[in-house]
């Protein structure tokens, strides 16, 4: 007996940027960050269930375009994402992304979703997951170095999930800091603006660097780091792009997401191949130590990993189903006979049939 895959089975849920923004509004941004953080933590504890690889990247003089795949026995996910620091010239975001979550058994795409907004949420959630495992208890202050599109999400993640109450802001672009300050004011979060990185980080429990320039920068130097700080280095995420001076990495244990990718793309690209690093999943699973003393400096060299996008896609899919949101895409043809793909095309119109019978012109 032949089994036919139904049209309903072939339908794909689509979440546009507008739908995701509405989902976040209805659920609440803090709840969404917490939800994605929970999914990430759960999936990192299943680390060995996943087939993993470093992302595939095309680099140019002006930016990078990447594909980020990951899968387990049930689902396959990938993200298309770019990083073009000068996109503001075209009134475009620096980072733009979309993703797919597909069924491994049949290859059917279950979800197609925007991931520009969702990536900002998942990056902030990942930062909070790492900081809960690595930062000191009772943190209250964080410096945000780099005040662009990701900064508000980082602030909200650390406020809601770690209890950070005060934020120190600095960016070379004063307009970016004014934008962040206005949004933090709207969210009733306490902050202060500073004229230098050194002044901004002074006295903070956590320092988050989330800069966009594709260059080998040393945004933080070792003489700025105080005992007990947790460094959340987010912006160094491709070859030739760093934020931490190499001496900062030597101040304390360094943690990352997926070591083969992080050694190529993270701040660790400055270090020798035998420089010690611990993948975060090992700390979450209790297989490795995180922070061992209150005055220890800990460093999370974050580059963004495909498993985080898998978690974020799962969360958005589940939330969209819960809220009854999203559109159905007819992305795959529904065939009465799956071997007769040609039969899916309607019969030719008379004019097309006549044109087909005319002799082909030879050039």
N, C-alpha and C positions, 0 to 999 in steps of 0.2 A: 504494500500500500504506500502511495506517495503522500508525503506530508507537505502541505503548502504553508509557507510562512505568511501570516496574515499581514494586512496593511497596517493594522494597529501595532504589531510587533516591530514594524519597520519605521514607525514614526520616531522622530528625534526631537527631544525637547530643546528649545532654543532660548537662551537668556541674553537679551540685548543689554547694552550699557544702561539704557533707561530702566529696564526691568530689574537689573541688579541694584541700581540706585534705589528703586522703590522697595525692594526686599530689605535692603539695609535700613531704610527709613522706618519701615514697619517693625522690623525686629529690634532695631537700635544698634548703633555702631559698636558700642561696648560689648553687647551680647554677641554680635557677629565675630568680633575679634576673639572673644573668649571661646566661641563655638569652634572656630577654625583652629585655635590653639589646642583645644581638646582633641580634635581629629588628628592634628599633627602628632601630638604626644602618643595617641593610640597607635598611629601608623609607624612611628619610629620604634615602638616596642615590638613591631612585627618586621623589623629590619630585614631579616633573612628570608622573608616571604617574597621579596621583590627582586625583579631583574632590573639592575641599575647600570647606568653608564653616564659618563660625563656628557654635557650637552654638545650638540653639533653647532658650530658657529661659523658664520661668514663675516670676516672683519674687513672694513674699508677705512679709508682715511678719516671718515666723518662719523663712524659708528659701527654697530655690530647688529646682525640679525641671527637669531638662535632658534633651534628646535630642542625641546627638553622632554624626552620620553622616559616613561617608567611603567612597569606592569607587575601585577601579581597573577595568581591563577584565575582570577575572576574578571579583572578590569585592566584595560590598557588606557593610558592617558598620555597626552603630549600637550605642550604649550609652544606656541609661536610667540616670540617676544623680540623686541628690538631695544637698542640703547643708543640714542642719538642726542648727545648733550646740546647741540645747537638747534634743535627743533623749534625752540621758541621763536626763531626767525620766521617760521612758517605758521606760527600760532598752533603748533602741534605739541603734544606731550613728549617728554624725553623718552618715556617708556610706554609702549603700546603692546597689547597682547590679546590673544584669544586662545581657547583650548578646547580639547575634545576628550570625552570620557566614553570608552567603547567597551562592548561586551566581548570578552576573550573567546567564548564558546562559538560565537557566530561572526564576530567582527562588526556587528551592528553598532553604529555610533548612537549611544543613548543620549548624550548631551553635547551640545555645542554652545559655548558660553564666551562672553567677553571676559578678559582677564586683566584689563588695565586697572580697574578699580579693585578687583578681587586680589590682584597681585600685591597692591599696597596693603590690603588687609592681611594677607597671608605672610608678607614679609614682617609686618609688625607683630603678628602672632608668633612667628618663629623667633623673633628677638625676645619676646616675653617668655617663651618656653625655655630658651637658653638661660635667660637671666634668672628665672626661678630656680634653676639648677646650679647656677654658678655665682650669683651675686650674694653679697652679705644679707643677712636678715634685716628687716625693718629699714629698707632703703627709702629715702625721702626726697632726694634731689637728683636730677639728671641734666647734663649738658647736651644740647642738640646742635651739633656742628654740621651745617648744611640744612637749610630751611626751605627746601623745595617741595615737590609734590608728595613725597613720602613722609614728611616730618610730622604732620598732624596725626597720622595713623600711629607713628612710633610713640608720640606723646600719649595718645589715648590708651594704647596697649599697656604702657608702663604705669599709667595712672590707674586703670581699671584692674589690672592683673597683678601689679606689684605694690600699689599704694603710693607711687611717687606723687608728691604734692607740689613740687616747685621745679620749673624748667629754666635753664640758662640758654639763651639763644645767641647764635652767631652764624653769619653767612657773609661772604665777600660781597654778595648782592644785597644791598640794604633793602631793596624792594621785596625780596623774598622774605626777609625777616619781618618787615611790616605786615606782609600777608599772613605769616604764621602768627604773629602777635594778635592780629585782628581775629583770627579763627580761635585762638586760645582764649581770648577775651569772651567771644561768643559762647564758648564752652565752660566759662567760669573757672578756668585753670590759672594758677598763679605762675608768673614768669617774670624774667628780667632780661633785657637785651644788653649785649656787651660788644666792645669794639675790637676784641681780639680773641683768638682761640684760648690763649693762656688765661685770660681773665675769666672766660666763660666756664672753663673746666675746674677752676680753683674751688675746692671744698665740696665737689659733687661726689655722690656715691657711684653714679653710673655716667659714662660718657658714650654717647652714640654718635658715630660719624656716618653721615649719609649724604656724601657729596656726589656730584654728577660728572665732573670733568674727567675725560678719559686721558689721564696722565699719571706718571709715576710721581705722586705727591707724597709729602710727609706732613700731613695735616696735624698729626700728633707726634711730638717728640718725647723722648724718655724723661726729660727734665720737667715735663708738665704732669706726669703721672704721680699720684699720691698713693700711699699704702692703703690697701683695701678696695681700691677702685675696681669696677668691672667695666671692661672696654667692649662695647658692642659695635664692631666695625662692619658696616653694612655696604658702604659704597664701593669698596674695592672688589670688583666682580668680573673682571676679564683680564686677559694678558695685557701687560703694559699699563694697568690701572691700579694704583695703591693709595692708601690713606695713612698708614702707620709707618713711621720710621722703623727700620729693622731692629733698632735697640729696644723699641717698645715690646716687640715680640719676645725679647729675651728676659723681660721682667717677671714673667709668670707663666703658668701653664696655658697653652693655646688649644682651643677646641674648635672643631669645624663640623660641617654637615657630612660631606662625602669626600674623603681624603684625596682620591685620584683627581677629582675636579678642583678641589680647593688649592692643591699645590700648584696648579696651572694658573688659576684665576684669582686667588685670594691674595692677601698681603703676604702670605707664605711664599709666594713666587720669588721673593727676595732671598729666601733662606736655602741652605743646602738640602739635598735630598734626605739626609738623615736627621734633619731637625725634628724633634719630637712633637707630635700632635695627637690629640684624642678625638675620635668621632663622638659627637654628642649623644648618639643613641646608647653608647656604652655607659654613660653617666646616668641617663634616664632609666636604663635597665639594671642599674646597680652593679655593673661589671667593671666600672672604673670610677676613680675618685674625681669629684669636681673640686670645689674650693675646700681647702683643708685648714685654713686659718683666717680669722677676721681681717688681718692686715695683709693678706695675700692679694696680689693683682691677678685677675683672671681676664682672659681675652677670648672673645668669640669672633673668629674670622669667618664671617658669613658671606657667602656668595649667592645664595639662593639655589635650591636643589629641586629637581623634578618631583620628588616625593611630596614636597610641601604643596605643589600645585595639584597633585593627585588628591591630597587631603582637602584642599580648598574646593576643588571641583565636586568632590563627594558631598561636602557640606552644603554648597550652593544648590546642588541637585536635590538633596533631602529637604532643604528649607523651601525651595520652590515648590516641591510636591506638597509640603505641609501647608503652604500658603495658597496653593492653587494658582501659581503664577508661571509665566513662560508661554511660549508659543510652540505649536507642533510644526516641524519642518518635514516636508516630503523629500528627504534628501536621497533616499534610495528607492528605485522603482519597485512597486509591488507587482510581482509577476504571477499569473496563473500557472505558467510553466516556467520554472526558474532557468531552464535551458533555452528559452525562446526570448532572449533580450530584444532581438530585432522586432518581434511582434508587439513590443511596447510602443513603437513609433506608429502614430496614426497613418491611415492610408493617404497616399499622396493626393494633393489637390490636382485637378485637371491641368492647370497651367504648369505645375512642376513636372507632371508626367509627360507633357508635350515637350518641355525643355529637355528632359532626360533622353527622349527619342531623337532629338536633333543631333546632327553630327557635331562632334567636339571640334572646336577651333584649334588649329595647330599654329603655334607661335614659332 
